[in-house]
Amino acid sequence: MAKSKGPVKGVSTEGVVARNKKARHDYKIIDTYEAGIVLAGTEVKSLRAGWASLVDAFATLDDGEVWLRQANIPEYSHGNIFNHSARRTRKLLLHRREIERIARGVEPTGRTLVPLSLYFKDGYAKVELAVAEGKREYDKRQTIRERDADREAQRALAARNRRAR
């Protein structure tokens, strides 16, 4: 039997494929969930190559099922006529109780389901989903002010520790 040559360079088998960086800036995260995702074969290959974007993506609840919409997984470059559509709606896999909890979380007005990241875990594609509330402009400015204050405090501590030595 032939020996395995190990993993192929440039192909991700574990770890984060895509992050929705603006989600944490634009939304106040209330609760997070890990969901499996139903994919076609060429979609998995595109993800393993690191091609995905969650920039405009969101999730919806329809008839007791959760769907990921507007997530961009580009067509696989070596695919044929059976290649997938890049922005198709994809089903997310969650336990019934989790779906019920999400439904209760999204119920109040102003809350939505936002994907935070798309990653591989034990060979399976997963989506980190969040029940989130939209931030107002002043909330965003307040977050930036807090972040700057924390950064200044860390700098002051680091400078103090350097002088103490």
C-alpha positions, 0 to 999 in steps of 0.5 A, spaced: 500 500 500 502 506 498 504 511 503 500 518 504 504 524 502 500 528 507 496 534 507 496 538 500 499 545 501 494 551 501 488 546 502 485 548 509 483 541 513 481 545 519 480 552 522 477 558 520 475 559 512 471 566 513 470 571 518 464 576 518 468 582 521 463 587 520 458 583 524 461 584 531 462 592 529 455 593 527 451 588 531 451 587 539 452 579 540 447 576 544 447 569 543 452 564 539 450 557 536 454 552 532 451 550 526 452 544 521 451 546 514 449 542 508 454 543 502 455 540 495 461 537 493 464 543 489 462 548 495 466 543 500 472 544 495 472 551 494 471 552 502 478 548 503 481 552 498 479 558 502 474 561 498 468 564 502 465 571 504 460 572 509 460 580 508 452 580 506 450 574 509 444 573 514 440 567 516 433 566 517 428 562 520 423 558 515 418 553 517 422 551 523 428 550 519 434 555 519 437 557 512 443 561 511 442 566 505 447 571 501 453 567 503 458 567 497 462 561 496 465 562 489 464 556 484 470 551 484 475 553 479 476 545 476 468 544 477 464 542 471 457 543 469 454 541 475 458 546 479 454 550 485 451 557 484 455 562 488 450 565 493 445 560 493 441 559 500 444 553 504 440 549 510 443 550 517 443 544 521 441 545 528 438 541 534 430 542 535 431 545 541 437 550 539 432 552 533 426 554 538 431 558 543 433 562 536 426 563 534 425 566 541 431 570 541 429 573 534 422 574 536 423 581 539 424 587 534 430 589 532 434 582 532 437 578 527 441 572 525 448 573 523 453 568 521 460 570 525 465 565 521 465 559 517 470 554 519 472 546 519 471 542 525 473 535 525 472 535 517 465 538 517 464 545 515 460 549 521 458 556 521 458 560 528 451 564 528 449 569 533 443 572 535 444 580 534 441 586 535 443 592 531 447 598 534 446 605 533 451 610 530 452 612 537 453 605 540 459 604 535 462 610 537 462 608 544 465 602 542 471 605 539 472 610 545 472 604 550 477 600 545 481 606 545 481 607 552 483 599 553 489 600 549 491 606 552 491 603 559 494 597 556 500 601 554 500 605 560 501 598 564 506 596 559 510 602 560 510 602 568 512 594 567 518 596 563 520 602 568 519 597 574 525 592 571 
